[in-house]
């Protein structure tokens, strides 16, 4: 909320007339459009920062003043929007994936990385997996309430079946021990708690990759939250450095590598789109630009010179 407060102050300061501060109710679409244009043209801010500023001002009107700043106010006035830079994703080769995973410690961290590469899940989706989401018989994982609040199914890699099964048993044993110590609770949504009151302490709702620390609430009930995605990301970055990989590697790099390697293997882009959970196939198309296959038969002119001179490429 501090960033929203700062943006609202910037907006009101920018909209002053001389030394007189204007009340937000005096300001509408034209002033907001001028402010957003100022951020892009004069302050050279990124598209994400400009969008955050717009969201902060809309929050002021819709939630604080309860005076909706709707399309009828914004639609008539166009602001100069900062352009979001187009960046190609960082993709690892299969050899580099193996090297990064080999340097990950402890083993549970390596298992998480392999699951990311083997399924294409986002890191938060992996960290928040619950035991009930794994279907070993049908060979899939149910990713719930993902980006856009959508569910989807991804494959459960056969090569990880045994280790994931062992992890499930470890979680169940720890859960039983936590229950004996007045714990065994996990956070669930209000809707789930209302429909299924037992879900807070049921083993099926336990996180597959849970926090090592059990925290107690004011009532003394012990909760285990999901693994920290930030700490996992730092381990992945350190492992990549230890493996001597010059690329900037994060957990999301495994998702990029998953998609690219599937396309290189000849899988249909629509299949890859579904597995990634992309709403638009255009988002998935970005991986065609980093595939290790030439889209057209083009030889570098330098290689042609080398071939003509009889030199090894």
N, C-alpha and C positions, 0 to 999 in steps of 0.2 A: 504493500500500500504506500510505502514511502516514495516509490518511483512515480506512482499515480499522483501523489500530492505535489511532487516536484513539477510534473508536467502541467498540472492545473495552475500552479503558481506562474509558470512560464507563460501559459496562455493568457492569464489575466494581466500579467505584467506587459505582455506584448500588445494587449488590446487597450491599454490606457490611453486617455486623451490628455496629453500634457502630464500634469501631476495627479489628475483625477482618475481614480480606479473605478471602472465600470462594473456594475453588478452583473453576474452571469446571465440574469434574465434579460439584460439589454443586448446580449450577444447571441447570434444565431449562426446559420450556415455561412454567410459571407465572411464573418470574422474567423470562423474556424478554417474555412478554405484559405484565407489569407495567411493564417498562422501556419498551416501545413505547407503552403508554398514557401513561406519563409524558411521553414526547417530544411526543405529540400534544396532550394536555390541559394540561400544565403549562408546557412550553417552547414550545408553539405552532409546532412545526416543520412544514415542508411535507411533502407526501406523498412526494416524491422523497427527502428527507433521512431520513425515517422508514424508507423501504424500503432505503436504503443502510445504515442502522444494522442492520437485520435481516439483510441479506446479510453484513455484516461478522461478526456473531455466528455465523451459520451456517457461514461460512468457517472460523472458529476451531475449531468442533467437527469439521467434515467434513475439513478439510485439515491442520490443525495437530495436533489431538488425535487425529485419526482415530477419532472417536467420533461417529458420525452422529447428527445432530439431525434426525430425520426427521419425517414427518407424525404418527407415533404420539405424538410429544412435543408437537408444535405444534397438532395438530388439535383437541385437547381443550380448548384454552384460547384464548379470543378476546381480542384486544387492540383497543382503540379505534384505528381507523385514521384518519389525517389525510385530509381530502377534497382530491382533486386539483381545482384550479379549472378550470372550463370556459371556455376562451378561444376566441374566433373568430379564424380565421387572417387575417393581413393580405394583402389582394389588391390588385394594381395594375390599373388600366385598361390597355387596349391602348396608349393614348397614353403613359401613364406608363412602360410597358415599353419603348417606343421611346426615350423620353427618357433612361432609365437606361442603356440599351445604347449610346446615342450618346455618352455621357460616359465610357465605359469605354475605357481605354488600358492596354497595347497591344492590337493587334487580336486576339491570341490570347485575351485575357481576355474581349473582347466575344464571340468565338466560343463560349467556354464558357458564357457567360450565355445566348446564343441557344439553345444546345443544351439547357440546363436548361428554358427556357421552351417549347422545341419538343418536348420529350419527357416532361417531368414527372419526370425523374430526381432523386434526391437528390444533394447536392453531392459526397459521397464516392464515389457511384457514377460520377459524371462524371469525377472526378479519377483514378479507378483504371481507367478504360477502357483496354483494350489494342487493338492494331491488329486482332487476330483477331476482335474483338467486332463490327466493322463489316461488314455485308453490304450492299454497294452494289447488287448485282443484285436482291436480294429486298426491299431498302428497309427493313431493320430493324436494330436494335442489340440485341445479346445482353447483358443485364445479368446478371452472374454473382455468385452468393453474396451476394445483397442481404440486406436485413433479414430475419431468420428463416432465413438461409442458403438462400434460395430464388432460383432463376433466373427471369427473365421476359424477354419481348421487348417492345420499344417501337419506335415508328416512327422511321425515319431521315428527317428533314425534307428534302424535295426541294430546298428553297431553300438548304440548307446542303451539298448533295452536292458541289459543286465545291470549296468551301473546305475541307471535310473531306478530300476527296481530295488537295488540295494539302498539307494538314497531314500526311497519311499519308506522302507523298513526302518531306517535310522530315524526318520522324522516321526514315525509312529511310536517307536520306543521312547524317544525323548518326550513326545507329547504325553504318553502314559506317565512318565516320571514327573512332568510338570503338573499334571492333574493331581497327583498325590501331594504335591507341594503347594496346592491352592492356585495353580496356574492353568495352562492349556488353552487360554483364550487367544483369539485373533480378531483383528478389526474386520468388520463386515459393514456393508451399507445398511442404512436405516430400513430400506425396503426388504432386504434379506432378513434382517433381525426381526422385522414384523411378521414376515411370512413363515420364517423358520427360526424360531427362538433358540433352537438347539445349535444353530450353525456357529455361534461364537466359540463353542468348546468342542465341536465335533472334529474328529481327526481328518475327515475328508476336506475340511476347509483350511487345514494347516498349510502354510506356505512350503513349497518344495525346497526353496532356498531361503531359510529363515535367518533372522538375526541370532547371533550367539548369546545375546543378552536378553534376559526376560525382565521386562519392566512392569512394575505394579502401579495400578491406578489408585485413586483415593480410597477405594473400597478394599484394597489389598489384593485384587485379582491380578494374576500374572499374565502379561501379554507378550507374545513374540511377533514382531513386525517382520516384514520381508527384508531381504538383503539390501544393503546400501549400494545403489547403482554407481554413485560417485566413487566409492572405495574400489569397486570392481573395475571401473574405468581406469583408475590410477594403476592398478595392478597390470592391466592389459598394456598400457603405455610403457610401463617399466619393462615388461617382458619383451616388447618389440625392440626397445633399446638394447637390452641384453642380447637379443638375437641378431643384432647388427643390421637391423632393417632401417633404412633411411627415411621411409615414408612416415607420415604422421598417422599413427594407428590408434583407434579408439574402438570400443565395443561395436559401434555402428559400422565399422569397417567390415566386420564379419557379415553383416547383412548385405552390404554392397557386393562383397565377394561371392556370397551365396547366389545372388541374382545373376551376376555376370557369368559365373561358372555354369549355371544352368543354361543360359542362352548360348554359351560356347559349346555346350553339349548337344545343342540342337532342339531343346525344348521350346514349345510355342510360347510366344511372349504373353499370350492371354493366360496361360497356366501360371507363369511367373507372376503376373499381375495379381491373380487371385491369391497366391501364396503370400505375397507381400502385403495384401490388403490395400492396394492402391485403388482409389476411386476412378482415376483416369489413366488409361493406358499410356498417355503421353508422359506421365511421371515415370513409368517403367522403361520407356524408350531411351531414357538417358543412359541406360547401361549398354545400349548398342554402340555408344561412342567409345567405350573403354574395353570392348571385347578384343580378345587376342586373335582376331581373325580379320583380315582385310575385307572391307565391304566391296571393293572393286580391285581388279588385278593391276595394281600400280606398283612399279618398281622405282625406287629412288634413283634419280639421275646420277648420283654419286656411285651407286652400285653398278650402274651401267658402265660408267667410266672404268671402274675397277675390273669389271668382267672383260671389257675390251682390252685392257692392259694385261690381262691374265693374272691379276692379283687376287689373293684370297679375300673374301668379304670380311 
